[in-house]
Amino acid sequence: MDKEVMKTGTTTIGIVCRDGILLGADRRASAGYMVADKRAQKVIKINDEMALTIAGLVSDAQLISKIIKAQLKLIEIRKGKKSTVKQAANLLASLVYNNIRRMSMIQSIVGFLLAGKDDKGFHLYNIGIDGSLSEMEDYVCDGSGMMFATGVLEANYKKNMSLDEGIKLVVQALNVAMQRDIATGNGIDILAITKDKVDFVLRKETESKVHI
């Protein structure tokens, strides 16, 4: 099977902090019980205001990510202004909704976490595999390891936590997911959306070999 259509199997996290939003994910892409890719990029910057995480089939996630990037740029050129995060989230949700309902030999199963900033502040959205859309006020997880990560966030998340505290919490939640979910592992990527920039604050590969 072409790895472009392999199921990622993953843990993705979004949390709202005092000074911005953090998006985090692991790096493992799997095909059944086989690790297909140890360096999969699941946190994607789509422009200077927004970023997203992917969970699901690699081919669909990559294609929809490219489409949303292009559509937002096209809207900016045509209207002379940038889309709000809510407008981008609605557009992304409609793409997912239409994609999963299209007849295909390979069913589309892909979900996104979308975060960004605009004139109204910071926003975090969860786009389900069915095209459902929810704005999150605190945190959200997606993917095969979400049940493990959610437990960590539920127990330790605090409103108005700093970005540094948030980064440590995302790492803690992903570590638990990597220990318990076979489809999560091989590394951690965390991106921060602040008033100044949208950029990665942590990119780390985890050791999976035994040295003697």
C-alpha positions in Angstrom: 0.0 0.0 0.0 1.3 3.5 -0.9 2.2 5.3 2.3 0.5 8.4 1.0 -2.9 6.7 1.8 -1.8 5.1 5.1 -3.6 6.0 8.2 -1.4 8.2 10.4 -2.6 7.1 13.8 -1.6 10.0 16.0 -2.0 12.2 19.0 -2.6 15.9 18.3 -3.2 18.6 21.0 -4.3 22.2 21.1 -4.3 24.3 24.2 -5.3 27.9 24.9 -2.7 29.8 27.0 -2.6 33.4 28.4 -0.5 34.8 25.5 -1.4 32.5 22.6 -2.2 29.0 21.5 -0.1 25.9 21.3 -0.5 23.1 18.8 1.4 19.8 19.3 1.7 16.4 17.8 3.8 13.3 17.6 5.7 12.2 14.4 4.7 8.6 13.8 2.7 7.5 10.7 1.5 3.9 10.8 0.0 1.3 8.5 -1.8 -1.2 10.7 0.8 -2.4 13.1 3.7 -1.2 11.0 5.5 2.1 11.5 5.5 3.6 8.0 7.2 6.9 8.8 9.1 8.2 11.8 9.3 11.8 10.7 5.7 12.6 9.7 4.9 16.3 10.0 1.5 16.7 11.6 1.7 20.3 12.7 1.5 22.6 9.6 1.8 26.4 9.4 -0.7 27.6 6.7 0.0 31.3 6.8 1.4 34.0 9.1 -1.7 33.9 11.3 -2.9 30.3 11.4 -1.7 26.7 11.7 -3.3 23.2 11.9 -2.7 19.7 13.0 -3.7 16.6 11.0 -5.0 13.2 12.1 -6.2 10.5 9.7 -5.3 9.4 6.2 -2.1 11.0 5.0 -3.3 11.6 1.4 -6.5 13.3 2.4 -4.8 15.3 5.1 -2.1 16.5 2.8 -4.4 17.4 0.0 -6.9 19.3 2.2 -4.1 21.2 3.9 -2.8 22.3 0.5 -6.3 23.3 -0.6 -7.0 25.4 2.5 -3.7 27.2 2.1 -4.4 28.0 -1.5 -8.0 29.1 -0.8 -7.1 31.4 2.0 -4.4 33.1 -0.2 -6.9 33.4 -3.0 -9.5 35.0 -0.8 -6.9 37.5 0.5 -6.0 38.4 -3.1 -9.6 38.8 -4.3 -10.9 40.7 -1.3 -7.8 42.6 -0.3 -8.0 41.4 3.3 -7.2 38.2 5.3 -9.8 35.7 6.4 -10.7 35.5 10.1 -9.9 32.3 11.9 -13.6 31.5 12.1 -14.0 31.9 8.3 -11.0 29.6 7.8 -12.4 27.1 10.2 -15.8 27.1 8.4 -14.0 26.7 5.0 -11.9 23.8 6.3 -15.0 22.1 7.9 -16.8 22.3 4.6 -13.9 20.7 2.7 -13.9 17.8 5.2 -17.7 17.5 5.1 -17.7 17.2 1.3 -14.7 14.9 1.2 -16.0 12.2 3.5 -19.3 12.1 1.7 -17.8 11.7 -1.8 -17.8 8.2 -3.2 -14.4 6.7 -3.3 -12.5 3.4 -3.2 -10.7 4.7 -0.1 -12.9 6.4 2.5 -11.7 9.8 3.6 -11.0 9.8 7.4 -9.2 12.9 8.5 -9.7 15.5 11.3 -8.0 18.8 12.0 -7.3 21.2 14.9 -7.1 24.7 13.5 -5.7 27.6 15.5 -5.0 31.2 14.7 -5.2 34.9 15.6 -7.1 37.8 14.1 -8.6 41.2 15.2 -10.9 39.4 17.7 -8.1 37.5 19.4 -6.9 33.9 19.5 -9.1 31.0 18.4 -8.9 27.2 18.6 -11.2 25.0 16.5 -11.8 21.2 16.3 -12.9 19.9 12.9 -14.1 16.4 13.2 -13.8 13.7 10.5 -17.5 14.3 9.6 -17.0 18.0 9.1 -18.3 19.0 12.4 -16.9 22.3 13.9 -16.4 23.3 17.5 -14.6 26.2 19.0 -12.6 25.3 22.1 -12.1 27.6 25.0 -9.4 25.6 26.8 -7.9 22.5 25.1 -8.7 19.7 22.7 -7.1 16.4 21.6 -7.5 14.3 18.5 -6.2 11.0 17.1 -5.8 7.5 18.3 -4.0 8.6 21.5 -6.4 11.3 22.5 -7.9 9.4 25.4 -4.5 9.2 27.1 -3.6 12.9 26.4 -7.0 14.2 27.4 -6.6 12.6 30.9 -3.4 14.5 31.4 -4.9 17.8 30.2 -8.0 17.3 32.3 -6.0 16.9 35.4 -3.3 19.6 34.8 -4.7 22.3 32.6 -5.1 25.8 34.2 -6.8 28.8 32.7 -4.4 31.7 31.8 -1.3 29.4 32.0 1.8 30.8 30.5 3.3 29.5 27.2 6.2 27.9 29.0 3.7 26.1 31.3 1.7 25.1 28.3 4.7 23.7 26.4 5.5 21.5 29.4 1.9 20.3 29.6 1.8 19.4 25.9 5.0 17.4 26.2 3.7 15.6 29.3 0.4 14.7 27.5 2.2 13.5 24.4 4.7 11.5 26.4 1.8 9.6 28.1 0.2 9.0 24.7 3.5 7.7 23.3 3.8 5.3 26.2 0.3 3.8 25.8 -0.8 4.3 22.1 1.0 2.1 19.6 0.3 4.6 16.8 1.9 7.5 18.6 5.6 8.1 18.9 9.0 8.9 17.4 9.1 12.6 18.2 7.3 15.8 19.3 6.6 19.0 17.4 5.0 22.0 19.1 4.0 25.3 17.4 3.1 28.5 19.2 0.7 31.1 17.9 1.4 34.5 19.6 0.7 38.1 18.8 4.2 38.4 17.3 4.5 35.2 15.2 3.5 31.7 14.3 6.4 29.4 14.7 7.7 26.1 16.2 9.0 26.3 19.7 10.0 22.6 20.1 11.0 20.0 17.5 12.4 16.9 19.1 13.0 13.3 17.9 12.6 10.6 20.6 15.1 7.8 21.0 13.7 4.4 20.1 16.9 2.4 20.0 18.7 0.5 22.8 22.5 1.3 23.1 24.9 -0.8 25.2 
